[in-house]
């Protein structure tokens, strides 16, 4: 069945591309929060949540860098 989530095409790029300075600030905040995570007491769900947050922020930063390059071209 092609209407199931398994057959849904995901967008290749984030739908929102923040300006580079905002993306950088968000990346710094996310990395600080991930560094503050106590790996001795954190459960696997908390670790996965922080890892997902870091990945999303990296996508936003890369998209912002691409957009900045496009504006300079």
C-alpha distances in whole Angstrom, upper triangle without the diagonal:
4,6,6,10,9,8,11,14,17,20,23,26,27,26,30,33,36,39,40,43,41,38,41,42,39,39,42,41,38,40,43,41,39,43,44,42,44,42,44,43,39,36,33,31,34,34,30,31,34,32,29,32,34,31,30,33,34,31,32,36,34,33,36,38,36,37,40,41,39,42,44,43
4,6,8,8,5,8,11,14,17,19,22,23,23,27,29,33,36,37,40,38,35,38,40,36,36,40,39,36,38,41,39,38,41,43,40,43,41,43,42,39,36,33,31,33,33,30,30,32,31,27,30,32,28,27,31,31,28,30,33,31,30,33,35,33,33,37,37,35,38,41,40
4,7,8,7,7,11,13,16,19,22,22,22,25,28,31,35,36,39,36,34,37,38,35,35,39,38,35,37,40,38,37,40,41,39,41,40,42,41,37,35,32,29,32,32,28,28,31,30,26,28,30,28,26,30,30,27,29,32,31,29,32,34,32,33,36,37,35,38,41,40
4,5,6,7,11,13,16,19,21,22,22,25,28,31,34,36,38,35,33,36,37,33,33,37,36,33,35,38,35,34,38,39,36,38,37,39,38,34,31,28,26,29,29,25,25,28,27,24,26,28,25,24,28,29,26,27,31,30,28,32,34,32,33,36,37,36,38,41,40
4,5,5,9,10,13,16,18,18,19,22,25,27,31,32,34,32,29,32,33,30,30,33,32,29,31,34,32,30,34,35,33,35,33,36,35,31,28,25,23,25,26,22,22,24,23,20,22,24,22,20,24,25,22,24,27,27,25,28,30,29,30,33,34,33,35,38,38
4,6,8,10,14,16,19,19,20,23,26,29,32,33,35,33,30,33,34,31,30,34,33,30,31,34,32,31,34,35,33,35,33,36,35,31,28,25,23,26,26,22,22,25,23,20,23,25,22,21,25,25,22,24,28,26,25,29,31,29,30,33,34,33,36,38,38
4,6,9,13,15,18,19,19,23,25,29,32,33,36,33,31,34,35,32,31,35,34,31,33,36,34,33,36,38,36,38,36,39,38,34,32,29,27,29,29,25,25,27,25,22,25,26,23,22,26,26,23,25,28,26,25,28,30,28,29,33,33,32,34,37,36
4,6,10,12,15,16,16,19,22,25,29,30,32,30,28,31,32,29,29,32,32,29,31,34,32,31,34,36,34,36,35,38,37,33,31,28,26,27,27,24,23,26,24,20,23,24,21,20,23,23,20,22,25,24,22,25,27,26,26,30,30,29,31,34,33
4,7,9,12,13,14,17,19,23,26,27,30,28,25,28,30,27,27,31,30,28,30,33,31,30,34,35,34,36,35,38,37,34,32,28,26,28,27,24,23,25,23,20,22,23,20,18,21,21,18,19,23,21,19,23,24,22,23,26,27,25,28,31,30
4,6,9,10,11,14,16,19,23,24,26,24,22,25,26,23,23,27,27,24,26,29,28,27,30,32,30,33,32,35,35,31,29,26,24,25,24,21,20,22,20,17,18,19,16,14,18,18,14,16,19,18,16,19,21,19,20,24,24,23,25,28,28
4,6,7,8,11,13,17,20,21,24,22,19,22,24,22,21,25,25,23,25,28,27,26,30,32,31,34,33,36,36,32,31,28,26,26,25,22,21,22,20,17,18,19,16,14,16,16,12,13,17,15,13,16,18,16,16,20,21,19,22,25,24
4,7,9,12,13,16,19,19,22,21,18,21,23,21,20,24,25,22,24,27,27,26,29,31,30,33,32,36,35,32,31,28,26,26,25,22,21,22,20,17,18,18,14,13,15,14,10,12,15,13,11,14,16,13,14,18,18,17,20,22,22
4,6,9,9,12,15,15,19,17,15,18,20,18,17,21,22,20,22,25,25,24,27,29,28,32,31,35,35,31,30,28,26,26,25,22,21,21,19,16,16,16,13,11,13,12,8,9,12,10,7,11,13,11,11,15,15,15,17,20,20
4,5,7,10,13,14,17,15,12,16,17,15,15,19,19,17,20,23,22,22,25,27,26,30,29,33,33,29,28,26,24,23,23,20,18,19,17,14,14,14,12,9,10,11,7,7,10,10,7,10,13,12,12,15,16,16,18,20,21
4,7,10,13,15,18,16,14,18,19,16,17,21,21,20,22,25,24,24,27,29,29,32,32,36,35,31,31,29,26,26,25,23,21,21,20,17,16,17,15,12,13,14,11,10,13,13,10,12,15,14,13,16,18,16,18,21,22
4,6,10,12,14,12,11,15,16,14,15,18,18,18,20,23,22,23,26,27,27,31,31,35,34,31,31,29,26,25,25,23,20,20,20,17,15,16,15,11,12,13,11,8,11,12,9,9,13,13,11,14,16,16,16,19,21
4,7,9,11,10,8,12,14,12,13,17,17,17,19,22,22,22,25,27,27,31,31,35,34,31,31,30,27,26,25,24,21,21,20,18,16,16,15,12,11,12,9,6,8,9,6,6,9,9,8,10,13,12,13,16,18
4,6,8,6,6,9,11,10,12,14,15,15,17,19,20,21,23,25,26,30,30,34,34,30,31,30,27,26,25,24,21,20,20,18,15,16,15,12,10,12,11,7,8,10,8,6,10,11,9,10,14,14,14,16,19
4,6,5,6,9,10,11,12,15,16,17,18,20,21,23,24,26,27,31,32,36,36,33,34,32,30,28,28,27,24,22,22,21,18,18,18,15,13,13,13,9,9,11,9,6,9,11,8,8,12,12,11,14,16
4,5,5,6,9,10,10,12,14,15,16,18,20,21,22,24,26,30,30,34,34,31,33,31,30,28,26,26,24,21,21,20,17,16,16,15,12,12,12,9,7,9,9,5,6,9,8,7,11,12,12,13,16
4,5,5,6,9,10,11,12,14,15,17,19,20,21,23,25,28,30,33,33,31,32,31,30,27,26,26,24,21,22,21,18,17,18,16,13,13,14,11,9,12,12,9,10,13,12,11,14,16,15,16,19
4,5,5,6,9,10,11,12,14,15,17,18,20,21,23,27,28,32,31,28,30,29,27,25,24,24,21,19,20,19,15,15,16,14,11,12,13,10,9,12,12,9,11,14,13,12,16,17,16,18,21
4,6,5,6,9,10,10,12,14,15,16,18,20,21,25,26,30,29,27,28,27,25,23,22,21,19,17,17,16,13,12,13,11,7,9,9,6,5,9,9,7,9,12,12,12,15,16,16,18,20
4,5,5,6,9,10,11,12,14,15,16,18,20,24,25,28,29,26,28,27,25,23,22,22,20,17,17,17,14,12,13,12,9,9,11,9,6,10,11,9,10,13,14,13,15,18,18,18,21
4,5,5,6,9,10,11,12,14,15,17,19,22,24,27,27,25,27,26,25,22,21,22,19,16,17,17,14,13,15,14,10,12,14,11,10,13,14,12,13,17,17,16,19,21,20,21,24
4,5,5,6,9,10,11,12,14,15,17,21,22,25,25,22,24,23,21,19,18,18,16,13,14,14,10,10,12,10,7,10,11,9,9,13,13,12,14,17,17,17,20,21,21,23,25
4,5,5,6,9,10,10,12,14,16,19,20,24,24,21,23,22,21,18,17,17,15,12,12,12,9,7,10,9,6,7,10,9,7,11,13,12,13,16,17,17,19,21,21,23,25
4,6,5,6,9,10,10,12,14,18,19,23,23,21,23,23,22,19,17,18,16,13,14,15,12,10,13,13,9,10,14,12,11,14,16,15,15,19,19,19,21,24,24,24,27
4,6,5,6,9,10,11,13,16,18,21,21,19,21,21,20,16,16,17,15,12,13,14,10,10,13,13,10,12,15,13,13,16,18,16,18,21,21,21,24,26,26,27,30
4,5,5,6,9,10,11,15,16,19,19,16,18,18,16,13,13,13,11,8,10,10,7,6,10,10,7,10,13,12,12,15,17,16,18,20,21,21,24,26,26,28,30
4,5,5,6,9,10,13,14,18,18,16,18,18,17,14,13,14,12,9,10,12,9,7,10,12,9,10,14,14,13,15,18,17,18,21,22,22,24,27,27,28,30
4,5,5,6,9,12,14,17,17,16,18,19,18,15,14,16,14,11,12,14,12,10,14,15,12,14,17,17,16,19,21,20,21,24,25,25,27,29,30,30,33
4,5,5,7,10,12,15,15,13,15,16,15,11,11,13,11,8,11,12,10,10,13,14,12,14,17,17,17,20,22,21,23,25,26,26,29,31,31,32,35
4,5,5,9,10,13,13,11,13,13,13,10,8,11,10,6,8,10,9,8,11,13,12,13,16,17,17,19,21,21,22,25,26,27,29,31,32,33,35
4,5,8,9,13,14,12,15,15,16,13,11,14,13,10,11,14,12,11,14,16,15,16,19,19,19,21,24,23,24,27,28,28,30,32,33,34,36
4,6,9,12,12,11,14,15,16,12,11,14,14,10,13,16,14,13,17,18,17,18,21,22,21,24,26,26,27,30,31,31,33,35,36,36,39
4,6,9,9,7,10,12,12,9,8,11,11,8,11,14,13,13,16,18,17,18,21,22,22,24,26,27,28,30,32,32,34,36,37,38,40
4,5,6,6,10,12,13,10,9,13,13,12,14,17,16,16,19,21,21,22,25,26,25,28,30,30,31,34,35,35,37,40,40,41,44
4,6,5,8,9,12,9,8,12,13,11,12,16,16,16,18,21,21,21,24,26,26,27,30,31,31,33,35,36,37,39,41,42,43
4,6,9,11,13,12,11,14,16,15,16,19,20,19,22,24,24,25,28,29,29,31,34,34,35,37,39,40,41,43,45,45,47
4,7,10,12,10,10,14,15,14,16,19,19,20,22,24,24,26,28,29,30,32,34,34,36,38,39,40,42,44,45,46,48
4,7,8,6,7,10,11,11,13,15,16,16,19,20,21,22,25,26,27,29,30,31,33,35,36,37,39,41,42,43,45
4,5,5,7,9,10,11,13,14,16,17,19,20,22,23,25,26,27,29,31,32,33,35,37,38,39,41,43,44,46
4,5,5,6,9,10,10,12,14,15,16,18,20,21,22,24,26,27,28,30,31,33,34,36,37,39,41,42,43
4,5,5,6,9,10,10,12,14,15,16,18,20,21,23,24,26,27,29,30,31,33,34,36,37,39,41,42
4,5,5,6,9,10,11,12,14,15,17,18,20,21,23,24,26,27,29,30,32,33,35,36,37,39,41
4,5,5,6,9,10,11,12,14,15,17,19,20,21,23,24,26,27,29,30,31,33,35,36,38,39
4,5,5,6,9,10,10,12,14,15,16,18,20,21,22,24,26,27,29,30,31,33,35,36,37
4,5,5,6,9,10,11,12,14,15,17,18,20,21,23,24,26,27,29,30,32,33,35,36
4,5,5,6,9,10,11,12,14,15,16,18,20,21,22,24,26,27,29,30,31,33,35
4,5,5,6,9,10,11,12,14,15,17,18,20,21,23,24,26,27,29,30,32,33
4,5,5,6,9,10,11,12,14,15,17,18,20,21,23,24,26,27,29,30,32
4,5,5,6,9,10,11,12,14,15,16,18,20,21,22,24,26,27,29,30
4,5,5,6,9,10,10,12,14,15,16,18,20,21,22,24,26,27,29
4,5,5,6,9,10,11,12,14,15,17,18,20,21,23,24,26,27
4,5,5,6,9,10,11,12,14,15,16,18,20,21,23,24,26
4,5,5,6,9,10,10,12,14,15,16,18,20,21,23,24
4,5,5,6,8,10,10,12,14,15,16,18,20,21,23
4,6,5,6,9,10,10,12,14,15,16,18,20,21
4,5,5,6,9,10,10,12,14,15,16,18,20
4,5,5,6,9,10,10,12,14,15,16,18
4,5,5,6,9,10,10,12,14,15,17
4,5,5,6,9,10,10,12,14,15
4,5,5,6,9,10,10,12,14
4,5,5,6,9,10,11,12
4,5,5,6,9,10,11
4,5,5,6,9,10
4,5,5,6,9
4,5,5,6
4,5,5
4,6
4
